[in-house]
Amino acid sequence: MPSSPPGNRLLFLALCLHYLPKADCCPKDCTCYSEPMTVSCQQQGFRAVPDGIPLRSQRIFLQNNKIPLVGSDSFNSRRNLTVLWLHSNNISIIQSGAFSGLGRLEELDIGENINLKSLTPTTFQGLVRLHTLHIHRCGLSQLPTGIFRGLGSLQYLYLQENVLEKLEDDLFVDLGNLTSLFLHGNRIRSLSENVFRGLGSLDKLLLHQNRIKLVHRMAFHDLGKLGLLYLFNNNITVLTGQTMEPLVSLQYLRLNGNQWICDCRAKSLWEWFRHFRGSSSVLECHTPSRLFLSDLKTLDRRDLETCLDSSSQIRTSIFSTRTRSGKLPTVETPPGSRDGPARCCDPGNEQSSLIYTLAKSAPSSYNSRGSTSNPLKDKENISKSRYTENDLSKNGTYKSGLSDAPMGTFSAKIDQSLVMLNPELLDNLDSSTSPTTKKKRKCYKKPKTDSAPCRLNNGSYRMLLWKSALPTVCLLCVLLYTC
């Protein structure tokens, strides 16, 4: 068989080399995998995006390095890239166009870069297939208008634990497919009317641990599919039922950790809860004092009929009760006159007044709120209390560790018997009322009759008998002498 001409063999070899799979190089100190093409360079101490990343890379992992800058040419021409992780670096600057050309990118993580304090409106431009975006735990204080424009495929947006103070209207208006929005752990102070406009598919909204005080009554008007809402640990005092009405799909609601005003302003929210069938936390009332720590949802309609006057509002804490002016309220003097004749068990002096305090329930803020029939619940309510600016121990009037009784003298136990007192408390009492070492005669708070006064000293009784018998003794002595 005649051999093939040399020219034909060279042509065949060239065609084979052209169609053989190309072997991609891997950057130094990185590990590369094929199908899908993955470049793993995490935790290698890189101070820049390494050179030599293959153009056909689909996944690039560069987390836990020391990269300070993402340049405009760091990832250009990587048109197959679907996953890019850059979290936990020292990134402070992302140049304009750094992610341009990454039209197939689906997941981008630039979180945990604490020096990343700002982003440009075009940072994410062109990422039309992006469905997960992590920008958590950075130093972002604001988000520019239009930063999420064109991200119609985005489903998960992580913005928690930044220092955001305000969210602009229509910030998320292009995110019609977003299902989860994480905004907790920021410093957001208010929610405006159109802050969540366009989020018609949102299912989870986490806003807890912010500083939210005001919520516009139309703030949730586009959130008809929202199933979970966390607003706990904020500064909310009033939230209307009209605000909550658009949330027709809501199943999980957390509103605890706010300082709810439980007066007529809470009535519409109370009525909304009558129809809410989902899971909800407690809503602890902070004012008025008579409802302190009560759950708003369990109140009676009559508790919400009146409105408090904020100028004369009384603030209450466990250790003290004072008005807004800071003056302590006066405590009524116990029944019984101090000017009249002293009777047994009457509060006739300073020491007996202290003893009398033990027999009464102390006029503390806890008792003024009313005690339930469940002592475990009462104890739970006390343990939940927070000592804020109303705690007098902070301004030096009272010291910490005192009891709940007036001025911290004794514990506020009800119906405590006098026999349980320390005998040292009675050392300075008058001798006519101090008990002897002999058997004590029971002392009643209310004498049975005025003609039978209670006597506590047998020595005084013998002296009275001696004085009444003295004339008779003298007469006997005279008769015996004359005889």
Secondary structure by P-SEA (a helix, b strand, c coil): cccccaaaaaaaaaaaaaacbbbbbbcccbbbbcccbbbbbcccccccccccccccccbbbbccccccccccccccccccccbbbbccccccccccccccccccccbbbccccccccccccccccccccccbbbbccccccccccccccccccccbbbbccccccccccccccccccccbbbbccccccccccccccccccccbbbbccccccccccccccccccccbbbbccccccccccccccccccccbbbcccccccccccaaaaaaaaaaccccccccccccccccccccccccccccccccccccbbbbbccccccccccbbbbbccccccccccccccccccaaaaaaaaaacccccccccccccccaaaaaaaaaacccccccccccccccccccccccccccccccccccccccccccccccccccccccccccccccccccccccccaaaaaaaaaaaaaaaaaaaaaaaaac
